[in-house]
């Protein structure tokens, strides 16, 4: 089968065998925001056209491709939801290459104060990791928009998004904080840890952010470590605000997952990484559930 | 006399009479970061050359012009300091137009956890407002880098900087948050108040920032109000983290001061605006103190 994780900034396609193993893959910077309305069919044909003869079935997609800016808007499902409900709510598109596309819906919920929250794509990653997660878990999916997802009895109960990764990028590239630093490398673990520890101190995140500048100015953090220090401050604030009351399972790219596990441990929260490529695995699971429908 | 408030992004010059009243002014976008090293003498000549015949005395400057990126680095004075110490520590430059320039030093301190903090320019504004402030005050100077300054017996004891204004600009212009909104207008008071109130709720600033996107997406805040909502969230978080334990005097541009006073009131902190142009007033006070030295 063919599975596509089509997000805001990237397009990742996978050819999978009947057991869900990855046979081939394509990853290009053709995210939803880079494609004009009406242009999705052509992008898909260009990127996976070579696989179509070998893969005669339906194609499964997740991520921002199901948003208002995507190919077809598939409405958010309100939490709590289980994977069966997600499978049934997939949107369909009849692609002019003679194939049916299934687009996984995103999820919505409201926080304790009634403010809405949304995800598109992470629900598929969670489905892809459901065996490792078990039915009862707190899952962190770090990234541009970090998610904390609470699961009970294999259902997604609710979740919270933090703008952490996007704040990091905007401040490093477009504020005074990046001016003293070297390239956007976050490999300095001493500086990263110092940032995580700083997030426990008083006077708030906005004050701690100015300290990235002053500690650079006073040469207390080396220029090559300032991006790591900033990253540690932001991730530390995210973790302490999310304040998970039980061990956390972390799903993400290997380097970011490693950093997050390090930060969780430093904040006193037990954390374990979930290995593997959860997006294609989740799309494979959804395809299998749909079974005859394809 | 001639007074110049020369900051990071703007150059503001004033001609003052013997009582400190403003006779004339120049304001141009020739901040320190827009001028190459060695170019400051020419910028000054171009902007205030026409005043030199009428003003034969020394010229007084404050702000980033005294930083490492400025005309001459004048070292930070460590708090606590009084205005007499600041006056004595002014740096001097002999300008090739036959005038002596006095550059006001910036201040430094360390917060309760030993992290350094710095200001350049705000110390002069405080000196300019000293009569209205009295000797005992908490002063907020809102802006790109908002300051909270604690004064006792007419001395600046310590202060705290928050990156609030710069975070607002970086996120509005360079993140997903600005995409749903209209122009960078912060005049929607209902949305601003909603943001200030939101800052009291749980799960932290990074989660509240994502809510700017979702409340826009769900049309709970109108597009024209999203910048105000973001501004309210950030200013609210700043105020609650700074948590002043006594009434606050706010020094700044009139619109920003009004917004901050509104937010302080909403957070339960009594606040009053300090009117008038405190930078030229402070430079005039410093010049008068130096007296015979000029």
Interface residues (C-beta under 8 A of the other chain):
Chain A: X111 X112 X113 X115 X116 X117 X118 X145 X146 X160 X161 X162 X163 X164 X166 X167 X169 X170 X171 X173 X174 X175 X176 X177 X198 X201 X202 X203 X204 X205 X206 X207 X209 X210 X211 X213 X214 X215 X217 X218 X220 X234 X237 X238 X240 X241 X242
Chain B: X111 X112 X113 X115 X116 X117 X118 X145 X146 X160 X161 X162 X163 X164 X166 X167 X169 X170 X171 X173 X174 X175 X176 X177 X198 X201 X202 X203 X204 X205 X206 X207 X209 X210 X211 X213 X214 X215 X217 X218 X220 X234 X237 X238 X240 X241 X242
